[in-house]
Every structure is written in C-alpha cells, then in structure tokens.
Amino acid sequence: MPDLNTIFSKPALEALENGVPLTIELEMEVRRRRSWLWAETIYSLTQRFKMEYHALSRQYLVNNLNSGERRSFPSRNAALDFMGQINGFPLLDQGLLTSNEKYEGALRAALDIESLPAPLRLFTYLSDDWRLTSEWYTWSL
C-alpha cells in the first residue's frame, strides 16, 4: 500500500497545519496483464478524501468525499493511516474477470492541487513541492 506520509512535502504539511484543507485521491485500477503489450485498464475508481486540521480542538478531520463519512483523529499519522486503509472495499465483481486471463490491482495516492484555494493554487502550479503523487502499488489478483 502507498504510505500517505511519504507523499506530502514540507510546504503541503505547513499549509495543512495552517488551516488549508488538502484533498487526497486514491486511484484504484484493475488491469489485465498482457505478455506483449502494456497492461489494459479494465476498471478504475477514485476515492477522494478531504483532510483538515482544526487548531482549536487539535484534531485532524477526514471527510470521505465519496461516501460522506466524516471522522476525527488526534494525530496526522492516524488520519493518514485511516485514508490509506482499503478494507473490504468491493473493487470489482470477480464474475466479470475471465478465468484464463491474468489481472493485477493497482493503487496510488495523489494530492489534488485543483481543490486548493485559488490564491495558493497559483504557487502550486509553479512549484514541484506540490506535485505529490506516490508510485503505483500493484498486486496480482
């Protein structure tokens, strides 16, 4: 699984601590592996989370933008661990897969800079410190 702690830069963490909400996208794919071509994506889904820090309560709030679930955490690491867990998630109905084909699951995390406040977004376009995406984590299905 991608470690969400590793995708944040120092400027992004400082912005979070100063009240700027960050939207994190978990991109999930099911790919059909082929021996002579690159893998074909047969299914994809994006899970979006919005994370905020509230200084008064010293809590990190995580809002699942897909389901509407909202939870609070006492630390940033606890909030990131929650967003990085994919438990019991129905990625794809196994009946849609052909038995003689090879498939893989893929997952990566990214910071959505388009969801940042407009004044900050200009700086993010010009700085590599804000282009935050993990490597693809893949596994056989």
N, C-alpha and C positions, 0 to 999 in steps of 0.2 A: 504494500500500500504506500502511496506517496506520503511522506511526512510533511504535513502542512506547516510545521515550524520552520522548515527549510526554504519555503518559497517566499517568505517575507523579507524585504530589505529593511535596513535601519530607518530610512525615511517613511516607509509604509507603517512600520510599528510606531514611530513617533506620531504620525498622523492619527492612528487609531487611539493612542493614549491621550491625544488632544481633542477627542470627540468626533473625529471623522469616521463615519461608518464605512466598512470595507465589504465588498461583495465578492465572495469566493465561489467559483464554479467548479464542480466536479464533473468532468466529462467521462462518460462511460460508453464503451463500444463493445460490440460482439463482431468479430472478424472471422471470415472464412480464410483459412490459410491455403495458399496455392504454391506448388513447388516451383513454377517457372515465372510467376508474376507476383507482385506485391499483394498483401492481404486485402481482401474485399470487405468493406464495412457493410454488414447486413442489418445492423441495428445500432442506434445511438440514442443517448439520453443525457441531458444536462441537469444536474441537481444544483440549485443555487442557494447559497446561504448569505445572509447579511449579518455581520458581526459589528457590535458597537461596544464601547467602553463607557460606563457611567461612573464618573469620578466620585460623585456624592455617595453612592452605595458601594463603590469599589467592586462592581460586578461587570462581567462581560455578558452581554445579551446576544444570543444567536437566534435568528429568525430563519426558519426553513421557508424560502420563498415559494417552493413548490407545494408544500402541504399546509403552510400557515402556522406550523408548530413553533412555539417560542419558548426558549429556556434560558435560564441564567446560570452563570458559573463564577466561582470565586477567583479563578485564575485564567490567564490567556491560554496556558497549556491545556487545561481541562476543556475549554471551549474548542480549541483546535482538535483535540482528541475526539470530541463528540462529532465534529464535522467530518473527520476522516474515517469514521466507522461506517461500514456498509454491512449491516447485519440483517439477514432475512429479506433483503431487497429483491423483489422479483424482476430480474434483469430481462429475461426473455423466456417464453414458454418453450420447454425442451422439445415439444412436439413440432415446433417449427424448424428444427435442425434436422438435416439429413444424416442418417446413421453412418454412411461411408465417407463423410467429409471430416476434415479437421478444423476445429474452431479454437479461437482464443478470446479471452476477455481482456480489455484494456481500460486503464483508468489513469487520469491525470488531473491535477488541480491547477487553477489559474486565478489570478486576481483580475476582476473585471474593472478596467480603468474607465470604461464608458459610464459606469454608475457613480463615479466620484463627483463631488460638487464641481460645478463649472469652473470656478476660479482655479482650483487645484488641477483640473484636467489638462489645462494648457501646459503645465510643468511636466505632467506625466508623459505627454507626447514627445517631449524633448529629452527625457532622461531615461537611461537604461535601468535605473534603480526601481522603476515602476513596471517594467515589462517582466512580470513574475509568473512563470509557468514551470511546473515540475516536468520531469521526464515521464514518458508513458510507463506505467507499471503493467506488465502483461502476465497472463497465466493461461494454461491450457484448460479448455472446457471438455 
